Amino acid sequence: MGQGKQYREAYYPSEYSETDYQFFFLVTLGDYYVLTSDTALLGKYWNGTKFLVETMVDRYLDPVSGLFAGSDAFWFTAQGTQNPTAPTALFAIALLWSDALGAYR
């Protein structure tokens, strides 16, 4: 997300469609908040962060299973098969942090 598909072959052919990094980014924002309580900095990016969450839900969430198992999702699971459990758990953790931050916004 954030890079057009036209750059896939030029910049990162094998990692292009791994979308786990957005979950780790959200968890990192939450960790930063918990460690610093820096709402001034995070507030500058709050709208973009909400947009990222909304986009991920719209694009990857399977409405039947409630997991991030959409057909467009590709997760690095180190298992050789696609398993949406870990990305879904990461997203839940990220939402807990963002909910805590939202309470102070």
C-alpha positions as a Markdown table, in Angstrom:
| # | Residue | x | y | z |
|---|---|---|---|---|
| 1 | Met | 0.0 | 0.0 | 0.0 |
| 2 | Gly | 1.3 | 3.4 | -0.9 |
| 3 | Gln | 3.2 | 2.3 | -4.0 |
| 4 | Gly | 1.6 | 1.7 | -7.3 |
| 5 | Lys | 1.8 | -1.7 | -8.9 |
| 6 | Gln | 3.8 | -0.2 | -11.8 |
| 7 | Tyr | 6.8 | -0.1 | -9.5 |
| 8 | Arg | 6.6 | -3.8 | -8.5 |
| 9 | Glu | 9.2 | -5.2 | -10.9 |
| 10 | Ala | 11.6 | -2.3 | -10.6 |
| 11 | Tyr | 11.8 | -2.0 | -6.8 |
| 12 | Tyr | 10.7 | -5.1 | -5.0 |
| 13 | Pro | 9.4 | -8.0 | -7.1 |
| 14 | Ser | 9.3 | -10.6 | -4.4 |
| 15 | Glu | 8.1 | -8.5 | -1.4 |
| 16 | Tyr | 5.6 | -6.2 | -3.3 |
| 17 | Ser | 2.4 | -7.8 | -2.1 |
| 18 | Glu | 3.4 | -8.6 | 1.5 |
| 19 | Thr | 1.1 | -6.3 | 3.4 |
| 20 | Asp | 2.1 | -7.3 | 7.0 |
| 21 | Tyr | 4.1 | -4.1 | 7.4 |
| 22 | Gln | 1.1 | -1.9 | 7.7 |
| 23 | Phe | 0.1 | -3.9 | 10.8 |
| 24 | Phe | 3.6 | -3.6 | 12.3 |
| 25 | Phe | 3.5 | 0.2 | 11.6 |
| 26 | Leu | 0.2 | 0.6 | 13.5 |
| 27 | Val | 1.5 | -1.4 | 16.4 |
| 28 | Thr | 4.7 | 0.7 | 16.4 |
| 29 | Leu | 2.6 | 3.9 | 16.6 |
| 30 | Gly | 0.7 | 2.4 | 19.6 |
| 31 | Asp | 4.0 | 1.4 | 21.3 |
| 32 | Tyr | 5.3 | 4.9 | 20.7 |
| 33 | Tyr | 2.2 | 6.4 | 22.3 |
| 34 | Val | 2.4 | 4.1 | 25.3 |
| 35 | Leu | 6.0 | 4.9 | 25.9 |
| 36 | Thr | 5.9 | 8.7 | 25.3 |
| 37 | Ser | 2.2 | 9.9 | 25.6 |
| 38 | Asp | 3.2 | 12.2 | 22.7 |
| 39 | Thr | -0.2 | 13.1 | 21.4 |
| 40 | Ala | 1.1 | 16.3 | 19.7 |
| 41 | Leu | 3.2 | 14.4 | 17.2 |
| 42 | Leu | 0.8 | 11.5 | 16.7 |
| 43 | Gly | -2.1 | 13.9 | 16.4 |
| 44 | Lys | -0.5 | 15.4 | 13.2 |
| 45 | Tyr | -0.9 | 11.9 | 11.6 |
| 46 | Trp | -4.1 | 10.8 | 13.2 |
| 47 | Asn | -6.3 | 11.3 | 10.1 |
| 48 | Gly | -3.8 | 9.4 | 7.9 |
| 49 | Thr | -3.6 | 6.6 | 10.4 |
| 50 | Lys | -7.4 | 6.3 | 10.5 |
| 51 | Phe | -7.4 | 6.3 | 6.7 |
| 52 | Leu | -4.9 | 3.4 | 6.7 |
| 53 | Val | -7.1 | 1.4 | 9.1 |
| 54 | Glu | -10.2 | 2.0 | 7.0 |
| 55 | Thr | -8.4 | 1.0 | 3.8 |
| 56 | Met | -7.0 | -2.2 | 5.3 |
| 57 | Val | -10.5 | -3.2 | 6.6 |
| 58 | Asp | -12.2 | -2.4 | 3.3 |
| 59 | Arg | -9.5 | -4.1 | 1.2 |
| 60 | Tyr | -8.4 | -7.2 | 3.3 |
| 61 | Leu | -11.1 | -8.1 | 5.9 |
| 62 | Asp | -13.1 | -11.1 | 5.0 |
| 63 | Pro | -16.7 | -10.3 | 6.1 |
| 64 | Val | -17.6 | -14.0 | 6.5 |
| 65 | Ser | -14.7 | -15.1 | 8.7 |
| 66 | Gly | -13.8 | -11.7 | 10.3 |
| 67 | Leu | -10.2 | -12.4 | 9.5 |
| 68 | Phe | -7.8 | -10.5 | 7.3 |
| 69 | Ala | -8.2 | -13.2 | 4.6 |
| 70 | Gly | -9.3 | -11.1 | 1.6 |
| 71 | Ser | -8.3 | -12.5 | -1.8 |
| 72 | Asp | -6.0 | -9.5 | -2.3 |
| 73 | Ala | -4.0 | -10.1 | 0.9 |
| 74 | Phe | -0.6 | -11.7 | 1.1 |
| 75 | Trp | 0.9 | -12.2 | 4.5 |
| 76 | Phe | 4.4 | -13.4 | 5.4 |
| 77 | Thr | 3.6 | -16.2 | 7.8 |
| 78 | Ala | 6.8 | -18.2 | 7.7 |
| 79 | Gln | 4.6 | -21.3 | 7.2 |
| 80 | Gly | 4.6 | -21.6 | 3.5 |
| 81 | Thr | 0.9 | -21.1 | 3.4 |
| 82 | Gln | -1.4 | -18.1 | 3.9 |
| 83 | Asn | -2.7 | -18.0 | 7.4 |
| 84 | Pro | -4.6 | -14.9 | 8.4 |
| 85 | Thr | -4.5 | -15.5 | 12.2 |
| 86 | Ala | -1.3 | -13.7 | 13.0 |
| 87 | Pro | -2.1 | -10.6 | 10.9 |
| 88 | Thr | -5.6 | -10.4 | 12.4 |
| 89 | Ala | -4.1 | -10.6 | 15.9 |
| 90 | Leu | -1.6 | -7.9 | 15.1 |
| 91 | Phe | -4.5 | -5.7 | 13.8 |
| 92 | Ala | -6.4 | -6.3 | 17.0 |
| 93 | Ile | -3.4 | -5.2 | 19.1 |
| 94 | Ala | -3.0 | -2.1 | 16.9 |
| 95 | Leu | -6.7 | -1.2 | 17.4 |
| 96 | Leu | -6.3 | -1.4 | 21.2 |
| 97 | Trp | -3.4 | 1.1 | 21.1 |
| 98 | Ser | -5.2 | 3.4 | 18.6 |
| 99 | Asp | -8.3 | 3.3 | 20.8 |
| 100 | Ala | -6.2 | 4.3 | 23.8 |
| 101 | Leu | -4.7 | 7.2 | 21.8 |
| 102 | Gly | -8.1 | 8.2 | 20.4 |
| 103 | Ala | -9.4 | 8.6 | 24.0 |
| 104 | Tyr | -6.8 | 11.3 | 24.4 |
| 105 | Arg | -7.5 | 13.1 | 21.1 |
